[in-house]
Amino acid sequence: MTLQQFIQLADDVEREALAAFDAATTPAAVEEARIAFLGDARGKVKDVQGALRDVPKEDKPAAGKRFNALKETVTQRHQAALEKHGKAEQKSASVDLTMPGRSRWKGAKHPVTLVTEEIEEIFRELGFTVAQGPEAETHWYNFGSLNFPPNHPALDAHDTVFLSDDVVLRTHTSPVQTRTLQKYPPPIRVLIPGNAYRQDPFDPSHAPAFMQIEGLCIDEGISFVDLKATLNRFAQRFFGAGKSRFRPSFFPFTEPSAEMDIECGVCHGSGCSVCKGTGWIEILGSGMVHPKVFEATGVDPERYTGWAFGMGPARVALARYGIPDIRLLYDSDMRFLEQISGGSQ
């Protein structure tokens, strides 16, 4: 077979193939044309490839170039026909129009956000305003101004995240108490929400980075009775008829100090992993502001008294929504958020 005969054969097959794919208007017709021209067993393009054997050796490079052009042209025309008449109809046929539509997730507030907003609203009704401060604090604001002794365990590197020798990620929102007392004269009633950081283990009831809310009330004649009355009022408003109790405790910046517990909302007092088998969940620490805190901020401790408390909204959310593990609050699982918060937009 001469080179001219081979080129004529390739031209004829190319012309037939293009006409066949142009005429194919259904998936079956496109497939039939593919088999006729590109099939491995009896395709005409395969026959042209076989004819290369009969071309003289000196003409094989030119004949091979023409064959490659033929194969590329026919393959491209097959793909175009498949996109137009094959895949589109196959895709349309795969859609079941009788299936119900899927509901779209519309978004929901995080349980901790819901709890924080509700707590803020309750204390606003009691005359409190919201105050905030920096998350990176000096050693004095985080510890020294709050009457922490130099050998207190909280000052150790295994408990506190140190950014430098004198700067830490605040371990509580209490430094904002100091900043508020420095900036405003009593009477003071502020609620302080914000993030805090401690090197705690990540377990069902602890997290190394967490939200905290503190309250501070300073005025003349404030007593521990006012503290208990306010926090009991909050617990009744927030948790309804749930039980609460106060236990003696110790904090460097309050004296006397107490912790407030509520009945576990998961096991309702019978004991579980969330409440560590006690039937109670600690929601806050509290106490009367220590005179040394007043002295550090220039407030007269002989004239003014006050109380403070600090709580973790995440733990409150566990009790409020019956969540068995605090780590669920950090998973960013939209299904969980929709289940807990979907109805509270």
Protein Blocks (a to p, Z undefined) as FASTA:
>chain_A
ZZklmmmmmmmmmmmmmmmmmmpcbfklmmmmmmmmmpmklpcklmmmmmmmmpcfklmm
mmmmmmmmmmmmmmmmmmmmmmmmmmmmmmmmmpcfkbccddddebjadfklmmmmmmmm
mmmmnopacddddfbdcfklmmmmnopafklfklpmklpccfbfkbccdfbfklmmmmmm
mmpccdddddddddddddddddfkbcfbdcddddddddehiafklmmmmmmmmmmmmnom
accdddddddfkbccddddddddfklnonopfklnonopacfbdcddddfklmmmnopaf
klpgcddddddfklmmmmmnopabfklmmnopaklmmmmmmmmZZ
